[in-house]
Amino acid sequence: MQTPGDNEYYLRRGFDRFYAVGGTLFLDERCSVRADAPTANWLIYGHNMHDGSMFGQLVRYRDEDFYKAHPTFTFDTLYEGGTWQVVAAVDTTLGADTLPYYTFFDADTKLDWQHRVRAITEKALYDTGVMPEYGAQLLTLSTCGDTRPDTDARFALLAVRID
């Protein structure tokens, strides 16, 4: 789901647009998945629900053994399907990073892109051995770092498209 101009819309609405405490997974309003003009990094948000719904399971990637058992996943857009390789699992706090993952959508230059990717991978909880090459399509899955309401803790998974 995506609502241009309103990143808050699906925070507490279901796919049907009616109120839902768990909201819906949604693409940041600044992202484009269009095949003719995709942004470099697609950022998808979802709540870290205590019952495991939405992105409630995403934080399992904090555990390196879980990553080793699940180094790839699939994600499809309306335009195409894809397989994604996990690059980094990151714990952070809103406002704590110089180049936060949640502000990276595109880069003006190769050097800027590399700086943005490095800023994320330097915060990784463990080394996956995966480093995306400039121009590769990236996907970031973002959730709260815990299940408390109004927390500033964030957990993110950076992945690169491999198929």
Phi, psi and omega per residue, in radians:
M1 nan 2.686 3.097
Q2 -2.786 2.417 3.072
T3 -2.238 1.740 3.130
P4 -0.949 2.281 3.112
G5 1.480 0.008 -3.103
D6 -2.654 1.489 3.123
N7 -1.231 -0.154 -3.116
E8 -1.584 -0.285 -2.952
Y9 -0.943 -0.832 -3.064
Y10 -1.629 0.153 3.097
L11 -1.046 -0.660 -3.122
R12 -2.303 0.555 3.075
R13 -2.270 2.512 3.079
G14 -1.451 3.128 3.115
F15 -0.952 -0.566 -3.131
D16 -1.421 0.003 3.122
R17 1.323 0.120 3.050
F18 -1.577 2.786 -3.129
Y19 -0.946 2.346 3.054
A20 -2.618 2.147 -3.083
V21 -0.989 -0.623 -3.122
G22 -1.441 -0.106 -3.125
G23 1.074 -2.689 -3.142
T24 -2.454 2.582 3.009
L25 -1.116 2.355 -3.109
F26 -2.535 2.627 3.127
L27 -1.471 2.367 3.107
D28 -0.955 2.486 -3.102
E29 -1.058 -0.372 -3.114
R30 -1.538 0.025 -3.103
C31 -1.727 2.614 3.030
S32 -2.272 2.250 3.064
V33 -1.805 0.074 3.124
R34 -1.016 2.336 -3.090
A35 -1.053 -0.523 -3.107
D36 -1.515 -0.196 -3.121
A37 -2.749 1.033 -3.132
P38 -1.342 2.570 2.974
T39 -1.314 2.755 -3.077
A40 -1.129 -0.607 -3.084
N41 -2.289 2.097 3.058
W42 -1.594 2.250 -3.107
L43 -2.002 2.065 3.139
I44 -1.986 2.277 3.133
Y45 -1.828 2.613 3.017
G46 -2.845 2.628 -3.141
H47 -1.246 2.540 3.021
N48 -1.549 1.445 -3.036
M49 -1.363 2.368 -3.135
H50 -1.001 -0.553 -3.122
D51 -1.430 0.035 3.095
G52 1.572 -0.073 3.124
S53 -1.343 3.062 -3.065
M54 0.920 -2.131 3.102
F55 -1.722 0.464 3.128
G56 -1.123 -0.339 3.111
Q57 -1.680 -0.246 -3.054
L58 -1.021 -0.655 -3.098
V59 -1.146 -0.155 3.054
R60 -1.088 -0.382 3.096
Y61 -1.224 -0.071 2.988
R62 -1.100 -0.509 -3.109
D63 -1.521 2.056 -3.107
E64 -1.042 -0.586 3.101
D65 -1.138 -0.637 3.076
F66 -1.123 -0.771 3.090
Y67 -1.001 -0.817 -3.108
K68 -1.056 -0.562 3.107
A69 -1.399 -0.344 -3.078
H70 -2.422 1.087 -3.070
P71 -1.311 -0.261 3.132
T72 -2.303 2.829 3.047
F73 -2.666 2.933 3.105
T74 -1.870 2.581 3.049
F75 -2.621 2.243 -3.114
D76 -2.063 2.504 2.991
T77 -1.785 -3.123 3.052
L78 -1.128 -0.384 -3.011
Y79 -1.708 -0.502 -3.083
E80 -2.910 2.798 3.070
G81 -1.703 2.887 3.127
G82 -2.843 2.705 3.013
T83 -1.906 2.420 -3.021
W84 -2.189 2.417 3.105
Q85 -1.791 2.271 3.097
V86 -1.177 2.289 3.107
V87 -1.777 -0.810 -3.065
A88 -2.724 2.498 2.970
A89 -1.931 2.250 -2.962
V90 -2.315 2.311 2.940
D91 -1.842 2.350 3.106
T92 -2.702 -3.088 3.101
T93 -2.253 2.466 3.105
L94 -0.919 2.278 3.095
G95 1.443 -0.026 -3.044
A96 -1.511 -0.365 -3.016
D97 -1.834 2.537 3.094
T98 -1.147 -0.748 3.094
L99 -2.151 1.376 -3.071
P100 -1.133 2.518 -3.131
Y101 -1.007 -0.558 -3.050
Y102 -1.389 0.159 3.025
T103 -2.064 0.116 -3.096
F104 -1.795 1.938 3.103
F105 -2.161 -0.786 3.124
D106 -2.461 2.932 3.094
A107 -2.398 2.488 -3.115
D108 -1.301 -0.504 -3.084
T109 -2.438 2.924 3.074
K110 -1.064 -0.724 -3.131
L111 -1.106 -0.746 3.107
D112 -1.083 -0.771 3.118
W113 -1.030 -0.809 -3.134
Q114 -1.098 -0.698 3.100
H115 -1.093 -0.733 -3.116
R116 -1.156 -0.762 3.124
V117 -1.146 -0.762 3.133
R118 -1.085 -0.675 3.127
A119 -1.052 -0.592 3.107
I120 -1.365 -0.843 -3.060
T121 -1.181 -0.477 3.094
E122 -1.164 -0.365 3.131
K123 -1.640 0.030 -3.073
A124 -1.031 2.497 3.138
L125 -1.278 -0.400 3.104
Y126 -2.752 2.881 -3.107
D127 -1.601 2.056 3.103
T128 -1.516 -0.258 -3.076
G129 1.357 0.096 -3.117
V130 -1.848 2.199 3.057
M131 -2.286 2.009 -3.111
P132 -1.161 2.580 3.076
E133 -1.561 2.620 3.117
Y134 -0.915 2.333 3.131
G135 1.677 -0.244 3.112
A136 -1.212 2.601 3.093
Q137 -1.371 2.247 3.139
L138 -1.906 2.710 3.093
L139 -2.439 2.240 3.089
T140 -2.066 2.215 3.071
L141 -1.824 2.194 -3.001
S142 -2.200 2.380 3.087
T143 -2.571 3.019 3.055
C144 -1.207 2.606 -3.109
G145 -1.271 -0.270 3.056
D146 -2.635 -3.121 -3.034
T147 -1.689 0.155 3.106
R148 -1.278 2.432 3.062
P149 -1.137 2.553 3.067
D150 1.074 0.484 3.096
T151 -1.366 2.616 3.044
D152 -1.657 -0.095 3.113
A153 -1.231 2.426 3.122
R154 -2.323 2.564 3.027
F155 -2.196 2.372 3.136
A156 -2.420 2.643 3.074
L157 -2.145 2.073 3.083
L158 -1.694 2.313 -3.134
A159 -2.356 2.749 3.110
V160 -2.135 2.443 3.126
R161 -1.246 2.263 3.121
I162 -2.028 -0.147 3.123
D163 -2.741 nan nan
